[in-house]
């Protein structure tokens, strides 16, 4: 009985990474500007995003919901913005776990 329970627990433990969700080419905006940028997130500029970086970042999902990044995701987004030459139409590929309205970011890259 204990062996069966152990096997079930191990299978469950190794299945957790499979729960991560992935968003490709999602519009990314800083939290401070998310409400006003919702209508046209592609017009939101890199300059504004960097200026409002302290508020954090997030993405708009295909159904229009705004999901914020965790601290790791925010740090990765700042680094990506520093390296890009894009001035607007900021899009990302993000992988992570959703909890409420926040993504625990596993990976993030500008697309």
N, C-alpha and C positions, 0 to 999 in steps of 0.2 A: 504494500500500500504506500509506503514512504517513497519507494522508487518511482511509482506512478505520479505522485504528487510532485516530486523533484523534477521529473521530466516535464510535467505540465508547467511548472514555474519557470523552467529554463526556456521552454518554447515561448512563453509569454514575454520573458525578458528580452529575448533576441528578436521578437516581433515588434518591439517598441520603435526602433528606427524606421520601420515600414509605415508608421503612422504619419510621418512628416508629409506636409503638403508642399506643392511647388507651384509657383506663379511665374510665367514666362512673359517677358515684354510688358510688365505691369508699370503703369504710371506711378512715379515716386514724387512725393511732395513733403515738405516739412510740415510738422503738426500745426504750427502757428498759422500757416496759410491754407491748410487743408479745406476749410469750409468755403473760402472764396475761390479756390482753385478747382473745386469739384466739377464745375461746368466745363472747364477746359484745362485739365492738368498739363497738357503739352505746352501751353503758353507760359507755364511757371518757369522762371529762369534759374540757371545755376547760381547766378549772383544772389538772388533772393534766397535760394535754398541755403547757401553758405552763410548769409547774413542771419538767417533764422535757425541755424543748426542746433543751437542750444535747446530749442523746443523739441528736438528729435525728428524722426522721419517715419514715413509709412507709405503704404501703397493703396491704390484704389483697386478693388477687385472687379471682376467683370460685371457683378451685380450692383456696383456703385458703393459698396461698403468700404470704409477706410479702416485699415488695420495698421496699428503702430508697430514699430520695431522695438525690440529689447535693446539694452545697452550695447551688446555686441553688434547688433545690426546697425545701430546708430553710428558707432565707431567705424564700421566697415563702409557705411555710406559716405561719411565725411572723407575717408581716404580715397574712395572711388571718385568723388566730386573733385578732389584736389588734383587727381591725375587726368581727368577727362578734359578734352577741348570743346565738348558740347556746351552750347550756351542755353539751350532749352530742349524741349521734347525729351525729358529725362525718363528713361525706361530702365527697369531692372529685371533680372532673373533672381528669384528668391526661393530658398528652400528652408522650411522650418515647421515648427509645431505651433498651432494656434491655441491660445487660451484666452477666452473672452474676446477682447478687441486687440490683442497683442500677439505678435509673431515672435517666438523664440527662434532667432535666426541661426541656421546651421551654415548657410552659404549665401553669398550675395555678390552679384556682378552687374555692372552696367551693360545693357544690351544695345 
